[in-house]
Amino acid sequence: MKNTSKSLKKAARALMQPRAKKASASSKKPSRNKPSGDSTMKLILTTHNLTLTDAIESHIVSRIEQLGHLDPRAINARVVIEHDHAKVSERQFKCSIRVTEPGPDLFAEDAETDLYAAIDLVAKKIEQQIRKRHNKFKARNHSEASKSKRKRQETAL
């Protein structure tokens, strides 16, 4: 009984203490590996000269989850966000996404004045690449030429 009450008191003290604050000016944050929703795609998130807030992280995770629904074969998504202090007002924030999947990887990058706009534009570019790859695959397997070729191959056997 004593061990249980001690562990409960220790857990209560840990909950009452404030959480440690994140470093404000880190040049490189460690990667965060998170599974994105229902799919098995892993998210690797890296920042340069930028503090990663919960709002930014949740925005990126929601965009990557949308991409995961479009392409269930994706293995992981590597997101790199950079803030360039040298550029005063134009295109300070740069976001790049690399989606690893069977075959060639998908990569997109964009720089904007607003971080959320950069994330949205890069996600849109990756989405277009996923759709293009899927449409090419469907066209290759469902074209008239492929149907006639299959018929010729079947009759030859």
C-alpha angles and dihedrals in degrees: 000000000000093000091053095050092047092051091048092051091048092050091048091052091050091053093048094053116089117252119252114262121241120251109266102211110032118158093208129013122206116257119267115217112203131159110234112231119284098348124079094236112131121220119218109189122190129175132194122200090347137102111232110225127192090249093055092045094049091048091052093045092052092051092048091049089056089053090048090057091053095050115027091178092068113119103194143343121221113201121190120187120189133184116204111203093187093068104075105202112340121083100338096157121064124188127185130182128194117189114198117208138141107301124014117355121246116236133180134166136183139171124211141160091247120057095213091050090052091050092048094048093049092048089050091052092051090047090054091050091050091050092047092051091048093048092049090051092050093046092050093053099039105041122119091243093056091050093052091045091054091050091052091049092049094050091049091059 
